[in-house]
Amino acid sequence: MSQTLFNNIEQLPPDALFGIRQRLAQDSRAVKVDLGIGAYRDDNGKPWVLPSVRSAEQLIQQDPNYNHEYLGINGLPELAAGAARIIFGENSNALNEGRVVSVQSLSGTGALHLAAKFLSTFLAGRPLYISEPTWANHKSIFQSQGIKTVPYPYWQASTKSLDLDGFLESIKDAPSGSVVLLHACAHNPTGLDPAEKQWPAILEAIASKNHIALFDSAYQGFASGSLDRDAFAIRLGVEKLAKVSPVFVCQSFAKNVGMYGERVGCFHVVIPQQDDSTVDISKVNKAIASQLSKITRSEVSNPPAYGAKIVSKILNTPELTEQWHKDMITMSSRITKMRHELREKLVQLNTPGNWDHIVDQCGMFSYTGLTPEMVKRLEAQHAVYMDASGRASIPGLNQGNVEHVAKAIDEVVRHFTSSKF
């Protein structure tokens, strides 16, 4: 009977982070703190529209040619060009030699999906190595395209530091030609990045096995306040790896331009340098762009225009670019300040353990080291909400709640006397 076809479909649990948001909305307590959702908040706990964005919107809407027509299948060319320029750098050899294919995507998630579809079509069978832990959606995106995901060591819980030796060993043991997903900066969920002096060893290990690097750049300029500093790993990776293999870059403007709901991103394919001088790079580029166009056309027809126009205007208007740089410093500085205030208050409370890792990490998130049981008690007893892994979204802290959060963490840690810090 066709009436019963759907009766046995399994109901999946809700997304963990959006589940947090729902529980928090239903919480009637006067003081409650959202350290779950990955979005910037100002010191009043409110969403912040960047001044550069407000100015860009005014310019766009005042343009007599302003409209809501379709973009091309691969998006707004001015956005893609500007995005490539800031991620690879003005003096990028790959850009200057015409070895970069750039298309618009549905933010960073859409860029990762394009990468997954492209890999599953043209590099089928190659495993994807991802950090343990990583952003939960990484696994879902690539596994949905039939790509096997393999974890590599990253977070060393005992020291709350990078397991560089385990990381390198895993890369060297992986089958030649594997794909390695790398967080460009502000690693999600740990907030822990390799030091600049550690990146050469990571990239050399990748090159030694002819692996392909896939960079996920969700926080450029949002981590340190500097676009160049936060692009260090990608630019070094392109310099070292694109001599022998392609490099993929997935880029999001959700965080650094505050385009959360507008879904603005780009996907870039860097073509390796060719030993054969007869190879027509422009022909290769057009072929890759056509394949990406086919994917986009079959799934979303073409990317959304409004957010793309805003970001493009910011990237291509010097005065707005300058204001945007100031906006990123405003956001990253406040986050850094909140890290230090939380750590200092925990120290003042003599909370058991060493909390220096909170300030050693960077970007939006901190892997606090709190256990799922502690996180559960934080929510139940103190209305402090965060991911069960102990990942805290630092922008959720402000002058009005940081002391409450510190005292809540102190109580929870002391309650679980067997916890190891």
Secondary structure, 3 states (H helix, E strand, C coil): CHHHCCCCCCCCCCCHHHHHHHHHHHCCCCCCEECCCCCCCCCCCCCCCCHHHHHHHHHHHHCCCCCCCCCCCCCCHHHHHHHHHHHHCCCCHHHHCCCEEEEEEEHHHHHHHHHHHHHHHHCCCCCEEEEECCCHHHHHHHHCCCCCEEEEECEECCCCEECHHHHHHHHHHCCCCCEEEEECCCCCCCCCCCCCCCHHHHHHHHHHCCCEEEEEECCCCCCCCCHHHHCHHHHHHHHHHCCCCCEEEEEECCCCCCCCCCCEEEEEEECCCCCCCCCCHHHHHHHHHHHHHHHHHHHCCCCCCHHHHHHHHHHHCHHHHHHHHHHHHHHHHHHHHHHHHHHHHHHHCCCCCCCCHHHHCCCCEEECCCCHHHHHHHHHHHCEECCCCCEEEHHHCCCCCHHHHHHHHHHHHHHCCCCCC
